[in-house]
Amino acid sequence: MLKRMVQLTVAVAAISVATAYAENQQAPCASGSSTCQSIWTMSPDKNPQYNNHGRAFISCDSARDVVWNDNTLTVKYHHVQGDESSGHVENTCYVGFSNIFTQSQTAKRHGYVTANITINGNPSIKDQIWPAFWLVGPSWPTYGEIDQAEYMAKVQGSVTHNNLNGGPSWDQNHSKAIANYNQLGLGDINQNHQYGIEWQLKGDITDPNHTYVLTTYFDGQAVAQPYTLSTTEYPDKAVIKGLDAGNMTLMFDTENIAALGDNKDTVKASPTLDYSLAASNVTAYAVNG
């Protein structure tokens, strides 16, 4: 997943985003409202530090690949020619919303994000795609990443998981699954489902041993037991740092599983792959510590 955003040039975000703060109440972001200007970001950059851990080729044309219509955000996957020698040929726009977490950059003791998501395309694409709905800290990988809904075709049993990533540097040992949906989830092509993550501070924020409890939801039901972040190991420590910082960014993206570095010798990106991620009813809530 890409970890840095630049300002989005498309002017209007039509997703209805509810926000709440202990010290600042905001009205939902309405379709076409001037308050929606400049709050969505994306990144087409090719900086190896951020680009799928330096393993993939990214190119994003927002006019072609990002669409807002009727309170639905659609992120389209578009195949482009990239580094053929490594098998990394892909295109995706990383579309992020950070406004809810940046009103005051302090720890949010309790919060959640949810979204209704449909992956649109031919059902056969479930063997090639890598879509995700996630939260990422202000500096990656130091401040962590929560992939509350991540589907990696032919990886992790071809079912959706909640995966954590992060640490002092990128290392595959700094990645773990904390919730198994035990079903396709984002791989359930052309079917709409609701995905969500909730966090709750455990302990006093001033206690160096404080942590957070994460609960993953699918269609309104918890998909696993609540997970308590470890205070002594990565990637948990990085995620704690990100939640403490209080300005994680909500992200959507579409990729080809060939972008996953471990698959580069066995999985090639298909030039005919065609799919999109449509997100609606996006809700984000956070209360300061």
C-alpha positions as CSV (number, residue, x, y, z in Angstrom):
1,M,0.0,0.0,0.0
2,L,1.2,3.5,-0.8
3,K,1.9,5.6,2.2
4,R,2.1,9.2,1.0
5,M,-0.5,11.5,-0.5
6,V,-0.4,14.6,-2.6
7,Q,-3.3,16.9,-3.1
8,L,-6.2,15.6,-5.2
9,T,-7.1,17.8,-8.2
10,V,-10.6,16.6,-8.5
11,A,-12.6,19.2,-6.6
12,V,-15.7,17.5,-5.2
13,A,-16.0,14.6,-2.8
14,A,-19.5,13.3,-2.8
15,I,-19.3,10.7,-0.1
16,S,-21.4,11.4,3.0
17,V,-18.8,11.4,5.8
18,A,-20.0,11.9,9.3
19,T,-17.4,13.3,11.8
20,A,-17.5,13.8,15.5
21,Y,-15.1,15.3,18.0
22,A,-15.3,16.0,21.7
23,E,-14.4,19.6,21.0
24,N,-15.6,20.2,17.5
25,Q,-18.8,19.0,15.8
26,Q,-18.9,19.1,12.0
27,A,-21.8,18.7,9.6
28,P,-21.6,15.8,7.2
29,C,-19.8,16.4,3.9
30,A,-22.6,16.9,1.4
31,S,-22.5,16.3,-2.3
32,G,-21.1,19.3,-4.1
33,S,-20.6,21.2,-0.8
34,S,-17.8,23.7,-0.6
35,T,-16.8,22.2,2.7
36,C,-15.8,19.1,0.7
37,Q,-13.1,21.0,-1.3
38,S,-9.5,19.9,-0.8
39,I,-10.2,17.2,1.9
40,W,-9.6,14.2,-0.3
41,T,-6.0,13.3,-1.3
42,M,-4.4,10.8,-3.5
43,S,-0.9,9.8,-4.7
44,P,0.4,8.8,-8.1
45,D,4.0,9.1,-7.1
46,K,6.6,6.4,-7.7
47,N,8.9,7.0,-4.7
48,P,10.4,3.5,-3.9
49,Q,10.1,4.2,-0.2
50,Y,6.3,4.2,-0.4
51,N,5.5,2.2,-3.5
52,N,4.4,-1.2,-2.2
53,H,7.6,-1.3,-0.3
54,G,9.6,-0.4,-3.4
55,R,8.3,-3.3,-5.4
56,A,5.6,-1.9,-7.8
57,F,4.9,0.6,-10.5
58,I,2.2,3.1,-9.8
59,S,0.6,5.5,-12.2
60,C,-2.7,7.3,-11.4
61,D,-4.9,9.5,-13.7
62,S,-7.5,10.9,-11.4
63,A,-9.7,12.2,-14.2
64,R,-9.9,8.6,-15.5
65,D,-9.7,6.5,-12.4
66,V,-11.4,8.4,-9.6
67,V,-15.2,9.2,-9.9
68,W,-17.6,10.7,-7.4
69,N,-21.3,10.3,-8.2
70,D,-24.5,10.0,-6.1
71,N,-22.5,9.9,-2.8
72,T,-20.4,7.0,-4.1
73,L,-16.6,7.1,-4.6
74,T,-15.4,4.7,-7.4
75,V,-11.7,3.9,-7.7
76,K,-10.9,2.2,-10.9
77,Y,-8.1,-0.2,-11.6
78,H,-6.3,0.6,-14.9
79,H,-3.5,-1.5,-16.3
80,V,-0.4,0.3,-17.5
81,Q,3.0,-0.9,-18.6
82,G,5.5,-0.9,-15.8
83,D,8.5,-2.9,-14.8
84,E,7.9,-5.9,-17.0
85,S,11.1,-7.7,-15.9
86,S,9.8,-8.0,-12.3
87,G,6.2,-8.7,-13.3
88,H,5.0,-5.5,-11.6
89,V,2.6,-4.0,-14.0
90,E,-0.3,-2.3,-12.3
91,N,-2.1,0.9,-11.8
92,T,-4.1,2.2,-8.8
93,C,-5.1,5.5,-7.3
94,Y,-4.7,5.7,-3.5
95,V,-7.6,7.8,-2.4
96,G,-7.6,9.1,1.2
97,F,-9.6,11.1,3.6
98,S,-7.8,12.5,6.7
99,N,-10.1,15.4,7.8
100,I,-11.7,13.5,10.6
101,F,-8.4,12.7,12.3
102,T,-6.7,16.1,11.9
103,Q,-9.0,18.5,13.6
104,S,-6.7,18.2,16.6
105,Q,-3.7,16.0,16.4
106,T,-4.2,14.2,19.7
107,A,-5.0,10.6,20.5
108,K,-8.5,9.5,19.7
109,R,-9.5,7.3,22.7
110,H,-12.4,5.8,20.8
111,G,-13.4,5.7,17.2
112,Y,-14.5,3.7,14.2
113,V,-14.8,3.8,10.5
114,T,-17.2,2.0,8.3
115,A,-17.9,1.8,4.6
116,N,-20.2,-0.1,2.2
117,I,-18.0,-1.4,-0.6
118,T,-18.7,-3.3,-3.8
119,I,-15.9,-4.7,-6.0
120,N,-17.3,-4.5,-9.5
121,G,-16.1,-6.7,-12.4
122,N,-16.2,-10.1,-14.0
123,P,-16.4,-12.8,-11.2
124,S,-13.2,-14.3,-12.5
125,I,-11.2,-11.3,-11.3
126,K,-11.2,-12.6,-7.7
127,D,-8.1,-14.6,-8.6
128,Q,-6.1,-11.4,-9.6
129,I,-7.2,-8.5,-7.5
130,W,-5.8,-6.8,-4.4
131,P,-8.4,-4.2,-3.1
132,A,-8.2,-2.7,0.4
133,F,-10.0,-0.3,2.8
134,W,-7.5,0.8,5.5
135,L,-6.1,3.4,7.9
136,V,-2.5,4.6,7.7
137,G,-0.5,6.7,10.1
138,P,1.1,10.1,9.3
139,S,4.5,8.6,8.4
140,W,4.8,5.0,7.1
141,P,5.9,2.5,8.3
142,T,6.8,4.2,11.6
143,Y,3.2,5.1,12.5
144,G,1.6,1.8,11.3
145,E,-1.2,0.7,9.1
146,I,-4.5,-1.1,9.8
147,D,-5.9,-2.9,6.8
148,Q,-9.3,-3.5,8.2
149,A,-10.5,-5.1,5.0
150,E,-7.8,-6.5,2.7
151,Y,-8.3,-9.1,0.0
152,M,-5.2,-10.5,-1.6
153,A,-6.1,-13.0,-4.4
154,K,-4.6,-16.5,-3.8
155,V,-3.0,-15.2,-0.6
156,Q,-4.3,-15.8,2.9
157,G,-6.6,-18.5,1.7
158,S,-8.3,-16.1,-0.8
159,V,-10.5,-14.6,2.0
160,T,-10.6,-11.1,3.4
161,H,-8.5,-10.3,6.5
162,N,-7.7,-7.4,8.8
163,N,-3.9,-7.1,8.6
164,L,-1.5,-4.8,10.6
165,N,1.7,-3.4,9.2
166,G,4.4,-1.1,10.6
167,G,7.7,-0.8,12.4
168,P,10.9,1.2,12.4
169,S,11.4,0.1,8.8
170,W,9.6,-2.1,6.3
171,D,10.1,-5.8,7.2
172,Q,7.8,-8.7,6.4
173,N,8.1,-9.7,10.0
174,H,6.3,-6.5,10.9
175,S,3.1,-7.7,9.4
176,K,0.3,-9.8,10.9
177,A,-3.3,-10.8,10.4
178,I,-5.5,-10.1,13.4
179,A,-8.9,-11.1,12.0
180,N,-10.0,-13.7,9.4
181,Y,-13.3,-13.0,7.8
182,N,-13.5,-16.7,6.8
183,Q,-15.2,-15.6,3.6
184,L,-14.5,-13.7,0.3
185,G,-15.5,-10.3,1.6
186,L,-13.9,-7.9,-0.9
187,G,-13.5,-10.9,-3.2
188,D,-17.3,-11.4,-3.3
189,I,-17.5,-9.7,-6.7
190,N,-20.5,-7.4,-7.5
191,Q,-21.9,-7.9,-4.0
192,N,-22.2,-5.0,-1.5
193,H,-21.0,-5.5,2.1
194,Q,-20.2,-3.2,5.0
195,Y,-16.7,-3.2,6.5
196,G,-15.6,-1.5,9.7
197,I,-13.0,-1.2,12.4
198,E,-13.4,0.1,15.9
199,W,-10.7,1.0,18.4
200,Q,-10.9,1.7,22.1
201,L,-8.1,3.1,24.3
202,K,-7.1,0.7,27.1
203,G,-5.4,2.3,30.1
204,D,-4.5,6.0,30.6
205,I,-3.0,7.8,27.6
206,T,-0.2,9.0,29.9
207,D,0.7,5.5,30.9
208,P,3.6,4.3,28.7
209,N,2.0,0.9,28.7
210,H,-1.4,2.0,27.4
211,T,-2.8,0.2,24.4
212,Y,-5.9,-0.1,22.2
213,V,-8.4,-2.8,21.5
214,L,-9.4,-3.3,17.9
215,T,-12.7,-4.9,16.7
216,T,-13.2,-5.8,13.1
217,Y,-16.8,-5.8,11.6
218,F,-18.4,-7.3,8.5
219,D,-22.0,-6.5,7.7
220,G,-22.5,-5.2,11.2
221,Q,-21.1,-8.3,13.0
222,A,-17.7,-8.8,14.7
223,V,-15.7,-11.3,12.6
224,A,-13.3,-12.2,15.4
225,Q,-12.6,-11.6,19.1
226,P,-11.4,-8.1,19.9
227,Y,-7.7,-7.8,19.5
228,T,-5.5,-6.0,22.0
229,L,-2.4,-4.4,20.5
230,S,0.9,-5.6,22.0
231,T,3.0,-2.9,23.7
232,T,6.2,-4.9,23.1
233,E,6.2,-6.1,19.5
234,Y,5.7,-4.8,15.9
235,P,3.6,-4.1,14.0
236,D,1.4,-3.5,17.1
237,K,3.7,-0.8,18.5
238,A,3.6,1.1,15.3
239,V,-0.2,1.1,15.2
240,I,-0.3,2.3,18.8
241,K,2.0,5.2,17.8
242,G,-0.3,6.0,14.8
243,L,-3.4,6.0,17.0
244,D,-1.6,8.1,19.6
245,A,-0.7,10.7,16.9
246,G,-4.4,11.2,16.2
247,N,-4.1,11.8,12.5
248,M,-4.4,8.5,10.6
249,T,-5.8,8.7,7.1
250,L,-8.7,6.6,5.8
251,M,-7.8,5.0,2.5
252,F,-9.3,3.1,-0.5
253,D,-7.3,1.5,-3.3
254,T,-7.3,-1.1,-6.1
255,E,-4.3,-3.1,-7.1
256,N,-3.3,-6.3,-9.0
257,I,-2.0,-9.1,-6.8
258,A,1.1,-9.2,-9.0
259,A,2.2,-6.0,-7.2
260,L,2.8,-8.2,-4.1
261,G,6.6,-8.7,-4.2
262,D,6.5,-12.3,-3.0
263,N,4.4,-13.2,-6.0
264,K,6.5,-11.5,-8.7
265,D,8.0,-14.7,-10.1
266,T,4.7,-16.6,-10.2
267,V,2.0,-14.0,-10.8
268,K,2.0,-11.7,-13.7
269,A,-0.4,-8.8,-14.1
270,S,-3.0,-9.4,-16.8
271,P,-3.4,-6.5,-19.2
272,T,-7.1,-7.4,-19.5
273,L,-7.8,-7.0,-15.8
274,D,-10.7,-4.6,-15.3
275,Y,-12.4,-3.8,-12.0
276,S,-13.3,-1.0,-9.6
277,L,-14.0,-0.4,-5.9
278,A,-17.2,1.5,-5.1
279,A,-17.5,2.9,-1.6
280,S,-20.6,4.6,-0.1
281,N,-22.1,5.3,3.3
282,V,-18.6,6.1,4.6
283,T,-18.8,6.9,8.3
284,A,-16.0,8.0,10.5
285,Y,-16.1,8.9,14.2
286,A,-13.5,9.7,16.7
287,V,-13.4,11.2,20.2
288,N,-10.2,12.9,21.5
289,G,-8.4,11.4,24.5
